[in-house]
Amino acid sequence: MDEMMRTGLGLLGGLALFLYGMNLMSGSLQEAAGERMRSVLAAVGRNPVVGVVAGALATAVLQSSSATTVMVIGFVSAGLMRLPQAVPLIMGANIGTTITAQILAFKLSDYVLAIVFAGFVAMSLARREKAKLGGRALFGFGLLFLGIGTMGDALKPLASDPLFTDMITQVTGVPVLGVAVGTLMTLVVQSSSATIAVLQNLASQPGPDGASLIGLEGAIPFLLGDNLGTTITALLAAAGQSRDAKRVALSHCLFNLSGCLLFVWIIGPFAALVAAVPPAGPELEVIARQIANAHTLFNVAMTALWLPCVPLMVRMVMALLPDRPPRPRDPLAARDPLPGGMAA
């Protein structure tokens, strides 16, 4: 029981550090560059390719697809952007968010405390606001990796637990179950980056046979679920907004759901493709990068499939969320009143 409690507290504490670091870094970057990103997104023209690039760049800079999605929904709700312009931006945000997983795949454990210290000094001593924000972002970046290391240390004892390894084997043997678990995890923590970090840590643990505990093929269904679960942020942001804003959130759901339904049938070939992409090396050393590459390739492939079909996506969300019919007017109220308040 003590071992289980230590493992659970390690996972929860590491996740808390990760989420706090991610929010601190993302919030600081948004405060420093948010207005500029808003201007860039608002100025996007009718070219869907430009929209994808702008959405990807904004998300890579802000380190938050949720921030980009919320901004786009706000633009549409305010009438500053039309639905056909917003859909490519959402696709680009899906690509931009994969940069986080690519960063997480770097092995920075030897430099984490130095990064935390440098960020703390910068945000404490800097006089200019931009320098303080940069220090906060660096401090959050260090905490993020400190959380990843804490989660990794907590997972190591589980890798040798027969009960846990049997459970993981059963889950990874049923792709649909892996998708469901990944979706649920992202819904709970409200961060696909956090669940992907947990996934990368879990996959980097050796199983009883010395190979990865879940392997690349076992990790991909969880990854698909992460992508599906992250759409809840767009749905929450669109609540109470205009009809077109709700359609933007729905297009995000359709984009990720269609990708999940497609890739869940081709996990084997997709894993082989990802494994063929550099870097090469021992599985435990490269699988975190392979998961990040799978995340990127998935979103790039789905964007390439959907981008020529933006008008189709618009028609689909318009059909699923049609305009409300106008309320019938009361014929008595429409008649001209006579003096004294009597109707004609």
C-alpha positions, -999 to 999 in steps of 0.1 A, spaced: 0 0 0 29 24 8 44 17 -25 11 23 -43 6 56 -24 41 68 -32 35 60 -69 1 77 -69 15 108 -52 44 109 -75 22 108 -105 -2 134 -92 26 157 -79 44 154 -112 12 161 -132 5 191 -110 41 205 -116 37 198 -154 3 216 -156 14 245 -135 46 249 -156 26 246 -188 1 272 -177 28 295 -164 48 293 -196 18 295 -219 2 324 -199 35 344 -200 39 338 -237 3 349 -244 8 380 -223 40 388 -242 29 380 -277 -9 376 -275 -19 409 -290 5 404 -319 -9 369 -325 -45 383 -324 -35 408 -351 -20 381 -372 -50 358 -369 -75 386 -375 -56 396 -407 -58 361 -423 -73 363 -457 -93 338 -477 -64 316 -486 -68 283 -466 -31 275 -467 -22 309 -452 -48 301 -425 -32 268 -416 3 283 -414 -10 312 -393 -28 288 -369 2 266 -366 26 295 -360 3 311 -334 0 279 -315 37 271 -316 45 306 -302 17 306 -276 23 269 -267 -15 264 -264 -39 252 -291 -67 261 -266 -56 298 -267 -56 298 -305 -90 280 -307 -106 304 -281 -93 334 -300 -107 321 -333 -140 313 -317 -140 349 -303 -133 364 -337 -161 344 -353 -185 353 -325 -177 390 -329 -182 389 -367 -146 396 -374 -140 363 -393 -162 340 -413 -165 303 -407 -146 293 -439 -117 314 -427 -118 299 -392 -117 262 -401 -81 263 -416 -69 282 -385 -83 254 -363 -65 228 -385 -32 248 -382 -37 249 -344 -38 211 -344 -4 211 -361 11 238 -339 2 220 -307 24 190 -317 54 212 -312 49 207 -274 53 169 -278 84 175 -299 99 196 -271 90 171 -245 109 144 -263 142 162 -256 162 147 -228 167 178 -205 168 161 -171 204 171 -165 196 208 -170 161 211 -155 172 227 -122 195 251 -140 166 262 -162 143 267 -132 170 287 -114 177 309 -145 140 315 -150 135 324 -113 164 349 -114 152 365 -146 116 370 -134 128 382 -100 155 407 -110 144 419 -145 131 454 -146 115 454 -180 81 437 -183 90 417 -214 121 404 -196 100 394 -165 76 376 -188 105 358 -205 118 347 -171 83 334 -160 81 315 -193 115 300 -187 106 291 -151 74 274 -162 94 256 -189 117 242 -162 88 232 -139 72 214 -169 103 192 -173 106 188 -136 71 174 -136 79 150 -164 109 137 -145 88 132 -113 61 113 -133 88 91 -149 103 83 -115 69 73 -102 62 51 -132 94 30 -129 81 7 -101 49 1 -120 68 -12 -150 78 -43 -129 44 -48 -113 28 -79 -130 -7 -66 -123 0 -33 -140 18 -48 -169 -10 -73 -175 -36 -45 -174 -15 -24 -199 -12 -54 -222 -49 -59 -222 -56 -22 -230 -29 -20 -257 -43 -52 -273 -77 -35 -280 -71 -2 -299 -106 11 -293 -100 7 -255 -68 27 -258 -86 55 -277 -113 56 -249 -86 57 -221 -67 85 -239 -99 105 -245 -109 101 -208 -75 111 -195 -75 143 -216 -111 152 -206 -101 148 -169 -68 169 -170 -80 193 -197 -46 191 -214 -36 169 -243 1 179 -237 -1 165 -202 -15 132 -213 10 129 -241 38 136 -216 24 107 -194 22 85 -225 58 93 -235 70 85 -200 50 53 -199 63 41 -233 99 49 -222 96 24 -193 110 -11 -199 86 -41 -196 95 -75 -182 111 -84 -216 132 -53 -217 112 -37 -245 90 -7 -242 61 -13 -218 35 -4 -244 54 0 -277 47 24 -305 16 4 -318 2 4 -283 8 41 -278 -9 53 -310 -45 46 -299 -38 66 -267 -25 94 -289 -57 93 -310 -78 95 -279 -57 125 -267 -65 143 -299 -102 135 -296 -104 146 -259 -88 180 -265 -118 191 -285 -138 196 -253 -119 229 -248 -134 243 -280 -169 231 -271 -167 248 -236 -154 280 -252 -182 281 -277 -209 276 -250 -231 307 -250 -215 321 -281 -230 327 -316 -242 299 -339 -211 303 -361 -188 301 -330 -204 268 -321 -198 256 -357 -161 264 -353 -160 242 -322 -179 215 -340 -155 216 -370 -127 210 -345 -145 179 -332 -152 166 -367 -116 171 -377 -102 150 -348 -130 125 -348 -126 117 -385 -89 113 -380 -94 90 -351 -119 68 -370 -96 66 -400 -63 59 -382 -76 34 -357 -79 9 -386 -43 15 -399 -24 16 -367 1 -11 -379 11 6 -412 11 40 -395 34 27 -367 57 13 -394 58 46 -412 66 65 -380 93 40 -371 109 46 -405 113 84 -397 145 93 -380 158 91 -353 168 54 -353 181 36 -323 172 14 -293 134 15 -288 135 29 -252 157 58 -263 137 69 -294 101 60 -286 93 94 -269 104 111 -302 85 85 -322 53 94 -303 59 131 -309 65 123 -346 33 102 -348 14 132 -332 28 155 -359 23 132 -388 -13 125 -378 -23 161 -377 -4 170 -409 -20 141 -427 -55 150 -416 -49 187 -425 -37 176 -460 -69 155 -464 -93 181 -451 -78 213 -465 -91 209 -500 -125 200 -485 -130 231 -463 -162 239 -481 -175 204 -474 -166 208 -437 -185 241 -437 -215 225 -452 -214 196 -428 -213 218 -397 -240 241 -412 -262 210 -417 -255 197 -381 -261 232 -366 -286 249 -390 -297 285 -385 -326 288 -361 -359 295 -379 -372 330 -371 -398 332 -344 -433 337 -358 -446 372 -350 -479 376 -331 -504 388 -357 -523 408 -330 -491 425 -318 -482 434 -353 -514 454 -359 -514 492 -354 -528 500 -320 -557 524 -318 -558 553 -294 -564 542 -259 -544 510 -263 -571 492 -284 -559 471 -314 -575 477 -348 
